[in-house]
Amino acid sequence: MSPTELWRFLPLGYLLTIAIEIPILFFGLSAHHSKLRRVVAGFWLTACTYPIVTLVLPLLLVNGSRAFYLLVAETFAPVAECALFWLAFGRAVRWRDFGVIVVANIASFLVGEVIF
């Protein structure tokens, strides 16, 4: 894809991703996180990683295989989001939260693969 096509896809992909991930985070993150924090986390974490997955990595890995891109992108996103969540909320983060973030990323990836 060209950079222009990637930029065109970004808003649609972001909206689809948060539509899938926010409910998973809302119901899955530890109960001691407020409802607002759970929703904001869905918007915020994806906003931090999605541009890299959608705009940067495809251009950086343009000569690599799709499988290699997926390996890098789908490893980067949940690891980065877990790190951001931990940096933002520190002691309030539980292992469960990391697992839920990973599950949300897997779910949005799978739905994206089916749709696109």
Secondary structure, DSSP 8 states (H G I E B T S, - for coil): --HHHHHHHHHHHHHHHHHHHHHHHHHHS-TTS-HHHHHHHHHHHHHHHHHIIIIIHHHHTTTS-HHHHHHHHHHHHHHHHHHHHHHHHGGG--HHHHHHHHHHHHHHHHHHHHH-
